[in-house]
Amino acid sequence: MSYTASVITVSDLGSRGLRQDTSGPAVRAMLEDAGFTVVHTAIVPDERGQISALLRACADEKRIDLILTTGGTGLSPRDVTPEATADVLEREIRAIPVAMWVEGLKVTPNAMLSRAVAGTRGSSLIVNLPGSEKAARENLAAVLSALEHALHMIAAEGHG
């Protein structure tokens, strides 16, 4: 089955056109290479309410299967993506970020500083990725096959 996807970059500077987003396009390319149809992309500022509203719209109105965010998962005072995501999740999936941390720690000890979360809202799977292109690619690569299996399960297609 083919799944739809959204890639949302969370960046104050990117949303104002002051920094080029490279993580969003890199994640989009990985998804398309894996057979996903990317039907939505956006760049939003580090504003909890705006992030939550966009996640809700992607899940509830657009009914996008996989919603990935990049950015806003660190320790900066403006990094609120995990909180905005937690505001909309119905079920948290703690092991997805754990898998990303485990793989990330093989590359850098700084991986332990990520506060990414993941979970479901309705039939959508939402996952936070780091904002750096390199880290976003590494984190997505660590979990992509499991995300596809999760989407099968969420769609009640069963194990297969």
N, C-alpha and C positions, 0 to 999 in steps of 0.2 A: 504494500500500500504506500502511496505517496503522501507525504505530510507537508503542511504549510508551516512557515516559520516567519518570525519577526526578529529583527536585530535592532535593539535600542541602545544607543550610545548615550551615557550620562556624563556630561562634561560642561562646566560653566563656560570655559573658553571656546570649546567646539560649538556650543549652541549659539555663540555670538560671532562665529566665523573667525575667531582669533587663533584657532589651532586646527590643523587638518586632522580629521579622524582617520586613523589607519586601522584601528582595531575592528571597527564595524565592518568595513569592506573585507578584511581578512577573514572574519567569522562568516560573513555572507558567502564568500568563495568556498570555504570549507563545507558549509551546509549544502551549497549547490552541488559540489563534487560528491557529496554523500547522497544525493537524490532528493533533497528537500526543495520545495518551491518557496522562495523567499518572497512573500507578498506584501511585506511592510518593513520599512526602515525609518528610523527617526534619530535625531540628536536633541536631547533635552538638557536643561540645566540641572544642577544638583539641588533640586527642590523636591522635598518629600511628597508634597501634594500632587505636583505635576507628574512625577514618576508613577505614583500609585494610580492616578487617574488614567494614564496611558496604558498601564498594565491591565487595569480593569477593562478598558475599551478593547484592547487586543484580545482578551480572553472572552469577555461577555458579549461584545457586539460583533467583532470580526471573527470570533471563534477560531483563532489561530492555534494550531496544535502545539508548536514549540515557540516559546518567547524567551529570547536570550537578551540579557543586558550586558553591556561592557562598561566598566568604570564605576567609581563611587563605592568601592568595597574596602577601602583602606582605612587609615586612622586619622586622616585629615578631618577637621571639624565640619567640613562641607560634605564629607562622604556619608551619604544617607541612603544609598541604594538598598542595602540589606533591610533597613527599617521600613522603607517604602514597600519593598517586596513582602515583608512579613505582614504588613497591613492588609494585603490582598489575598494571601495564601489561605486555602481551606485546609490543606494537609501539607506539612513540612516533610521533606525527604532529606534527612540529615546526612546520609551516606554519600550523596553526590558531591557536596563540598569536601567531605573527608577524602574521597578518591582524588579530587583535584589537589588537595593539600599534600597527600602522600606523593603524588607524581611531582608536584612542584618542589617539594623538599629535596628531591633528587637533583634539582637544578640550583636552588638557592635557599638558604635558611630564611630569607624574607617571605617565603610562601606562607609561613605560619602566621603572618600578619593579616592575611585575607579574612574578611568577615562575611564572605559569600554565603548565600542561602539558596535553597531550591525547594520546590514543592509544586502542588497542583492548585488550580482554581478551575472548577468545572472540568471540562475535558482538555484544558491547557496545562502544559508543563512549563514552569518558569524557572530559569536558572540564571544566577548572577555569575559573570566572568570578570576578571580583572580588566583594567583599562589599557594596560600596555599591550601593544599588538602581539609581542612575543609571548607574554604570559597568557593572553586570551587564547591564542592558538594552542599553546601547550595544555591549558586547562580543558579546552573543548576536546582536543584529541584524546585526553585521558578518559573522557566519559561518553563520547559520541555514540559508540555502539550500545551502551547501556541506555542512553536516552531514547534511541530508536526502539529498543525492547520495551521501555517504559510506556512509550506512546502506543504500542500494540496493546499493552495491558490496560491502559486508560481507556482505549477505544473498545474494550471488552472483546478483543480479538483472541484473547487467551495466549497460552504459551505456544511458541512455535518457532 
